[in-house]
Structure formats: structure tokens, C-alpha cells
Amino acid sequence: MKAALISSLLEQGCSPDFDEETNRKILVVNLFALVGIMLTSILGLRALLGQEYPLAGSLFIASIFFVLARQIQLVYNNTVGRLIAVNLLLGCLMGLMAYLVVSGGKNNTGPLWIYVVPPVAMFYAGVTRGLMTVGVFTLMISLLMFFPNDALLLTSYDQDFKIRLLLSFLTVTFLSAFYEYSRQKTFDTVQQLSEQFEQQALHDPLTRLPNRRGIQQQLTQELARLRRNGRPFSLILADIDHFKNINDNHGHSNGDEVLRRVSGIFQNRLRGLDMVARWGGEEFLIVAPETPESNAEALAEKIRTSLAETPIVLNGFPIKVTASFGVCEVSKDVELERALTLADKALYKSKQNGRNRVTCAAVTSE
Ligand SMILES: Nc1nc2c(ncn2[C@@H]2O[C@H](COP(=O)(O)OP(=O)(O)OP(=O)(O)O)[C@@H](O)[C@H]2O)c(=O)[nH]1
């Protein structure tokens, strides 16, 4: 129950529509703001009870800013809102730290909190801007601490303590920068690999065409378009004729070459919006958006002629490659699965009727 409440507080504002990195930043702003609110409230209350009114006041003000940053992120959950929230958190954090350095906080332990600044700045602002932010903060606290005669301090620190504080702070800064740099690099590599794997999973390595899974995206898009405007789209199934003979007579690698060339010819003959995929071994699926069956038949005929008229040269010898085609329209009356079955039947008819021809599903159902 408690865990569910905490996780819902932390995940407020996250959305499946945002990328992983954005959701992580929202979550960390929530986490940081909630921890900040709790810490500054508790410490503020203690300072109040100890009658340390300026310290209590500044802790409560910081607490209010933390609440404000979280609210801004929740209400304006867009890039600008998140940027304002992050800068408010960072500004408030650095302001509070500067105050703790100036006042000394409780028993001069205030400066010990400044180590929170580098990791937070690096995480939110990235390495370059994070280093710049921490650089400004370092200059500010150096000025406060080393100004002659402690004129800018409400307390005083030992000179050795100030130098060691600064050096250890710089060490933590560089470690945080290095950590953030490695994190970002790893994140980029993982992202790149995931895009690469996704690409590989959706494409056929031989022809580089989308595979069955890859064309699904286009089919889903076309179905959505059909639902919106009611205009049918068409499927053209193409199967190379006697491909087994090509493999047997010219070898498997030449067979592969034929598949590559055929896919090139198909692509060259298609219009901008049309898409071709490798549907199976020597079978291709062409999706023609907003195209009724009669127009798709003409398109298939154009592709068929083009393939039949383009000799494919293997080891210096031209060979004639043809394909058979089956065409079917997907409309409000014919669902996708049924259209695929009908296109397959039409293709079978083309094979039966002597190959190197186009058959429409409408004809086969007559
Ligand atoms: N080289 C090569 N051959 C493949 C590939 N995928 C499938 N094949 C071959 O394609 C051939 C298909 O043969 P069949 O199904 O008998 O069809 P076909 O010889 O084209 O005869 P019809 O379709 O009836 O004209 C088989 O020999 C498969 O081994 C591939 O990626 N590369």
C-alpha cells in the first residue's frame, strides 16, 4: 500500500507517450523534489525549535520552491514546463547551499551539503551545461568563502577547511561528470543498438525490403486510412516463376542475386506511396494505398511487363525472369485477412493459367 503510494507519487506526470529518458527525468524531479521537501521541512522545523529563525526561514522557503517546481512540472507537462521545473530546482538548491555556506547552518556543518549540487546538476543539465552550472556555483562559494576578512560570511571557517572543502567538491564534480558522461554514452549505445535490432527485425537482409513484420506497420496505417476515408487499397502478391529451376540451373547464390534484382525492378516501378515487402521465399507483397482493384491490376501489369522485358544478367549471361501476380482490394466489405487469401488464390490462378500473368480476385470469385 505504502509502496504503491510512493511509486504513484514518483511517477506522477510520466506517460507511455514520452521516451524513456524524459520519463526518467520526470521521475527524478519528483524524487528530488519530494526528498527536498521532506528534508528542508524537517530541518526547518528543527531550526525553528532551536530558535534559529533565519536558517528555519531559508529552509522553509527552499521547501516551498521544491513544491512549486514539482507543481510546475505536473501542470505544464511539456518541454518548457519541465525545463522551468528543473531550473527552479537547481537554482533553489544552489541558493540554499550558498546560504548554508554563508551562515554555516547548524554548528558550521552547512557547507557539507554542497556535494549534492554536482550529481544533480550533471543529471539534469548533461555534462557540458552541468559543468558550466557547477563552475558558476564553485565561483560563487569560493567568492563567499575566500573574500578577505570573511566579509561575505555570517560565520567563519578555518582556512584549511575551506581549501579542503573546495578540493573535495571539485573531485566530486569531476567524478559526477565522468559518471554522467559514461551513463549518457551507454544510453546512446543501447539506443543505437535497439534501433539497429528493430531495423533488422523488420527487414529482409537479402533484399533489404521490409519483411512480413515490417509491412504490418504499412498495412495497419492503410486500414486506419480506409476506416477514415472509406477509400479501398489493394494488395498485389507476386511470385517468381520457376524459381526452383533458377536455383538448380545457376546455383543458390545466383538465385539470391535474382531475388535482389527482382526486388529492385519492383521498387523502380512503384509510385511514391506504394510499398513492396518480401512476403516469403520468392514471393513479394505490394501494398498500393488508395487504389481500387482495377487500378492495382494495371500497376501489376506494368510491373509484370517490366520484369519480363528486363533480362537479368548472371555470370555474363542474360536470363529471362518472369513472375505471376494476384491482385485483391481491401475495402469495407473485404477484410485484410480475406483479401490476402483472395490475392493468394488469384496468384494461384495466374500460375495455373500459364504463369507470367496478372489475375484479379474479382475474376476468380466470378
Ligand atoms: N536462392 C534462394 N532461393 C530461395 C530463397 N527462398 C526460397 N528459395 C527457393 O525458391 C524455390 C521455390 O520453389 P517452388 O515453390 O517450387 O516454386 P517455383 O519453382 O518458383 O515454381 P512456381 O512458383 O510454381 O513457378 C525453392 O527451391 C526454394 O528453395 C532464397 O532466399 N534464396
PDBQT file of the ligand as one rigid body, heavy atoms in Angstrom, charges set to zero:
ROOT
HETATM    1  N1  LIG A 401      18.267 -18.612 -53.720  1.00  0.00    +0.000 N 
HETATM    2  C1  LIG A 401      17.229 -18.589 -52.906  1.00  0.00    +0.000 A 
HETATM    3  N2  LIG A 401      16.226 -19.448 -53.088  1.00  0.00    +0.000 NA
HETATM    4  C2  LIG A 401      15.159 -19.408 -52.292  1.00  0.00    +0.000 A 
HETATM    5  C3  LIG A 401      15.089 -18.478 -51.245  1.00  0.00    +0.000 A 
HETATM    6  N3  LIG A 401      13.898 -18.666 -50.615  1.00  0.00    +0.000 NA
HETATM    7  C4  LIG A 401      13.270 -19.683 -51.246  1.00  0.00    +0.000 A 
HETATM    8  N4  LIG A 401      14.020 -20.146 -52.268  1.00  0.00    +0.000 N 
HETATM    9  C5  LIG A 401      13.755 -21.238 -53.194  1.00  0.00    +0.000 C 
HETATM   10  O1  LIG A 401      12.649 -20.905 -54.040  1.00  0.00    +0.000 OA
HETATM   11  C6  LIG A 401      12.167 -22.104 -54.602  1.00  0.00    +0.000 C 
HETATM   12  C7  LIG A 401      10.670 -22.023 -54.733  1.00  0.00    +0.000 C 
HETATM   13  O2  LIG A 401      10.275 -23.165 -55.432  1.00  0.00    +0.000 OA
HETATM   14  P1  LIG A 401       8.772 -23.530 -55.722  1.00  0.00    +0.000 P 
HETATM   15  O3  LIG A 401       7.931 -23.219 -54.508  1.00  0.00    +0.000 OA
HETATM   16  O4  LIG A 401       8.727 -24.935 -56.213  1.00  0.00    +0.000 OA
HETATM   17  O5  LIG A 401       8.308 -22.546 -56.794  1.00  0.00    +0.000 OA
HETATM   18  P2  LIG A 401       8.843 -22.248 -58.265  1.00  0.00    +0.000 P 
HETATM   19  O6  LIG A 401       9.995 -23.124 -58.649  1.00  0.00    +0.000 OA
HETATM   20  O7  LIG A 401       9.084 -20.777 -58.364  1.00  0.00    +0.000 OA
HETATM   21  O8  LIG A 401       7.615 -22.674 -59.146  1.00  0.00    +0.000 OA
HETATM   22  P3  LIG A 401       6.314 -21.822 -59.409  1.00  0.00    +0.000 P 
HETATM   23  O9  LIG A 401       6.146 -20.864 -58.245  1.00  0.00    +0.000 OA
HETATM   24  O10 LIG A 401       5.234 -22.802 -59.459  1.00  0.00    +0.000 OA
HETATM   25  O11 LIG A 401       6.519 -21.099 -60.675  1.00  0.00    +0.000 OA
HETATM   26  C8  LIG A 401      12.637 -23.232 -53.685  1.00  0.00    +0.000 C 
HETATM   27  O12 LIG A 401      13.579 -24.023 -54.373  1.00  0.00    +0.000 OA
HETATM   28  C9  LIG A 401      13.315 -22.506 -52.527  1.00  0.00    +0.000 C 
HETATM   29  O13 LIG A 401      14.434 -23.216 -52.039  1.00  0.00    +0.000 OA
HETATM   30  C10 LIG A 401      16.180 -17.577 -51.067  1.00  0.00    +0.000 A 
HETATM   31  O14 LIG A 401      16.212 -16.728 -50.160  1.00  0.00    +0.000 OA
HETATM   32  N5  LIG A 401      17.217 -17.668 -51.922  1.00  0.00    +0.000 N 
ENDROOT
TORSDOF 0
